[in-house]
Amino acid sequence: MSPKYKDMEVATLSPDQHQVNLRVKVIAQIMFGEVDDGNKSTLSKIKVAEFLVGDSSGCIIVKAINDQISHLQPQTCVLIHNARVEMYRGFMRIVVDQNTDAEIKPFGEASDDKATNANGKADDIQPNLEKNCSLTEYQYVPHVVLNE
């Protein structure tokens, strides 16, 4: 059975990329917090968390909100489907939020999963911690055409 989408490698990601599909191991939770949703009439909060995830090519930070957070447990493998790369202060992050139709699924929940064991643990993915794509700073340089 062929996969519905093509997996990418972390090291091949570029700034502001969309439709990102990754098969990664969750290494650690970096941050967790709650922020206002911006609606003054409801005064509700949005849960936000960041995780370090990786594959054999490198690692990167993933920002997730609300329901997606529960899928990102350290030492498990997940499929991140249709996410986007967002720049935060010049550094790349994978974003899974309400502005995308992205989803995070533990291994074994997709019909095309072959590389998992029964409990969804990440036995087959060894993250490359030497190449952290979230630590590379990018600077916007506008494209300027000079008249010669």
HUCOR-V585288 format. One record per pair of residues at least 4 apart in sequence whose C-alpha atoms are under 7 Angstrom apart, sorted by the first residue. I is the first residue (numbers start at 1). J is the second residue. D is the distance in Angstrom with one decimal. If there is no record, write none. Layout:
i = <I & I>
j = <J & J>
d = <D & D>
This chain:
i = <1 & 2 & 3 & 6 & 7 & 7 & 7 & 8 & 8 & 9 & 9 & 10 & 10 & 10 & 10 & 10 & 10 & 11 & 11 & 11 & 15 & 15 & 15 & 15 & 16 & 16 & 16 & 16 & 17 & 17 & 18 & 18 & 18 & 19 & 19 & 19 & 20 & 20 & 20 & 20 & 21 & 21 & 21 & 21 & 22 & 22 & 22 & 23 & 23 & 23 & 24 & 24 & 24 & 24 & 24 & 24 & 25 & 25 & 25 & 25 & 25 & 25 & 25 & 25 & 25 & 25 & 26 & 26 & 26 & 26 & 26 & 26 & 26 & 26 & 26 & 26 & 27 & 27 & 27 & 27 & 28 & 28 & 28 & 29 & 29 & 29 & 29 & 30 & 30 & 30 & 31 & 31 & 32 & 32 & 32 & 33 & 33 & 33 & 34 & 34 & 34 & 34 & 35 & 35 & 35 & 36 & 36 & 36 & 36 & 37 & 37 & 37 & 39 & 46 & 46 & 47 & 47 & 48 & 48 & 48 & 49 & 49 & 49 & 49 & 50 & 50 & 50 & 50 & 51 & 51 & 51 & 52 & 52 & 52 & 52 & 53 & 53 & 53 & 53 & 54 & 54 & 54 & 54 & 54 & 55 & 55 & 55 & 55 & 55 & 56 & 56 & 56 & 56 & 57 & 58 & 58 & 58 & 58 & 58 & 58 & 58 & 59 & 59 & 59 & 59 & 59 & 59 & 60 & 60 & 60 & 60 & 61 & 61 & 61 & 62 & 62 & 62 & 63 & 63 & 63 & 63 & 64 & 64 & 64 & 64 & 64 & 65 & 65 & 65 & 68 & 71 & 71 & 71 & 75 & 75 & 76 & 76 & 76 & 77 & 77 & 77 & 77 & 77 & 78 & 78 & 78 & 78 & 79 & 79 & 79 & 79 & 80 & 80 & 80 & 81 & 81 & 81 & 82 & 82 & 82 & 83 & 83 & 83 & 83 & 83 & 84 & 84 & 85 & 85 & 85 & 85 & 86 & 86 & 86 & 86 & 87 & 87 & 87 & 88 & 88 & 90 & 90 & 90 & 91 & 91 & 91 & 91 & 91 & 92 & 92 & 93 & 96 & 96 & 96 & 105 & 106 & 107 & 107 & 107 & 108 & 108 & 108 & 116 & 117>
j = <112 & 112 & 112 & 21 & 21 & 22 & 23 & 21 & 22 & 22 & 57 & 54 & 55 & 57 & 58 & 59 & 60 & 57 & 58 & 133 & 85 & 86 & 87 & 92 & 84 & 85 & 86 & 87 & 84 & 85 & 83 & 84 & 85 & 82 & 83 & 84 & 81 & 82 & 83 & 84 & 80 & 81 & 82 & 83 & 79 & 80 & 81 & 78 & 79 & 80 & 53 & 54 & 55 & 77 & 78 & 79 & 53 & 54 & 55 & 75 & 76 & 77 & 78 & 122 & 125 & 127 & 51 & 52 & 53 & 54 & 72 & 73 & 74 & 75 & 76 & 77 & 52 & 53 & 74 & 75 & 51 & 52 & 74 & 50 & 51 & 52 & 74 & 50 & 51 & 52 & 49 & 50 & 48 & 49 & 50 & 47 & 48 & 49 & 45 & 46 & 47 & 48 & 45 & 46 & 47 & 43 & 44 & 45 & 46 & 44 & 45 & 46 & 43 & 65 & 66 & 65 & 66 & 64 & 65 & 66 & 63 & 64 & 65 & 69 & 61 & 62 & 63 & 64 & 61 & 62 & 63 & 59 & 60 & 61 & 62 & 59 & 60 & 61 & 62 & 58 & 59 & 60 & 127 & 128 & 59 & 125 & 126 & 127 & 128 & 125 & 126 & 127 & 128 & 128 & 127 & 128 & 129 & 130 & 131 & 132 & 133 & 127 & 128 & 129 & 131 & 132 & 133 & 93 & 132 & 133 & 134 & 93 & 94 & 134 & 93 & 94 & 95 & 93 & 94 & 95 & 96 & 68 & 69 & 95 & 96 & 97 & 69 & 96 & 97 & 104 & 104 & 105 & 106 & 121 & 122 & 120 & 121 & 122 & 106 & 107 & 120 & 121 & 122 & 104 & 105 & 106 & 107 & 104 & 105 & 106 & 107 & 103 & 104 & 105 & 102 & 103 & 104 & 101 & 102 & 103 & 94 & 95 & 96 & 100 & 102 & 94 & 95 & 92 & 93 & 94 & 95 & 92 & 93 & 94 & 95 & 91 & 92 & 93 & 92 & 93 & 137 & 138 & 139 & 134 & 135 & 136 & 137 & 138 & 133 & 134 & 134 & 100 & 102 & 103 & 109 & 120 & 113 & 116 & 120 & 113 & 116 & 120 & 120 & 121>
d = <6.6 & 6.9 & 5.5 & 6.7 & 5.0 & 5.2 & 6.5 & 5.8 & 5.4 & 6.6 & 6.2 & 6.9 & 6.6 & 6.0 & 5.6 & 6.2 & 7.0 & 5.4 & 5.5 & 6.7 & 6.0 & 6.6 & 6.5 & 6.3 & 7.0 & 5.0 & 5.4 & 6.7 & 5.8 & 5.1 & 6.5 & 4.4 & 6.3 & 4.2 & 5.5 & 5.9 & 6.3 & 5.0 & 4.9 & 5.6 & 5.5 & 4.5 & 5.6 & 6.8 & 5.8 & 5.0 & 6.6 & 5.9 & 4.7 & 6.4 & 6.1 & 5.2 & 5.1 & 5.6 & 5.6 & 6.6 & 5.5 & 5.4 & 6.4 & 6.3 & 5.7 & 4.3 & 6.3 & 6.1 & 6.3 & 6.8 & 7.0 & 6.2 & 4.4 & 6.7 & 6.4 & 6.4 & 4.9 & 5.4 & 5.7 & 6.2 & 5.5 & 5.2 & 5.3 & 5.8 & 5.7 & 5.4 & 5.2 & 6.1 & 4.3 & 6.4 & 6.9 & 5.4 & 5.2 & 6.7 & 5.3 & 5.1 & 5.8 & 4.2 & 6.6 & 5.9 & 5.4 & 6.4 & 5.9 & 5.4 & 4.5 & 5.9 & 5.3 & 5.3 & 6.7 & 6.8 & 6.1 & 4.6 & 6.2 & 6.0 & 5.5 & 5.8 & 6.2 & 6.9 & 6.3 & 5.4 & 5.0 & 5.9 & 4.6 & 6.6 & 5.8 & 5.5 & 6.4 & 6.6 & 6.4 & 5.4 & 4.5 & 6.3 & 5.5 & 5.2 & 6.6 & 6.8 & 5.7 & 4.5 & 6.3 & 5.5 & 5.7 & 6.2 & 6.9 & 5.6 & 3.8 & 6.2 & 4.7 & 6.6 & 6.3 & 6.0 & 6.2 & 4.3 & 6.2 & 6.6 & 5.6 & 4.8 & 5.1 & 5.8 & 6.3 & 4.6 & 6.1 & 7.0 & 4.7 & 5.8 & 6.8 & 6.7 & 6.3 & 6.1 & 6.3 & 4.8 & 6.0 & 6.6 & 5.7 & 5.3 & 5.1 & 5.3 & 6.3 & 6.1 & 5.7 & 4.6 & 5.9 & 6.8 & 6.1 & 4.9 & 6.2 & 5.9 & 5.7 & 6.3 & 5.0 & 6.0 & 5.9 & 7.0 & 5.7 & 6.3 & 6.6 & 6.6 & 6.4 & 6.7 & 6.3 & 6.3 & 4.8 & 5.1 & 6.2 & 5.9 & 6.5 & 6.0 & 4.9 & 6.5 & 5.5 & 4.4 & 5.4 & 5.6 & 5.2 & 6.2 & 6.5 & 6.0 & 4.7 & 6.7 & 5.5 & 5.4 & 6.3 & 6.7 & 4.6 & 6.9 & 6.7 & 5.9 & 5.5 & 6.8 & 4.9 & 5.7 & 5.5 & 6.3 & 5.6 & 4.6 & 6.1 & 5.8 & 5.3 & 6.2 & 6.4 & 5.3 & 4.8 & 6.3 & 6.3 & 7.0 & 5.3 & 5.0 & 6.1 & 5.6 & 6.5 & 6.2 & 5.1 & 6.2 & 7.0 & 5.1 & 6.4 & 6.7 & 5.7 & 6.9 & 6.4 & 6.6 & 6.6 & 6.1 & 5.3 & 5.8 & 6.4 & 6.4 & 5.8 & 6.5>
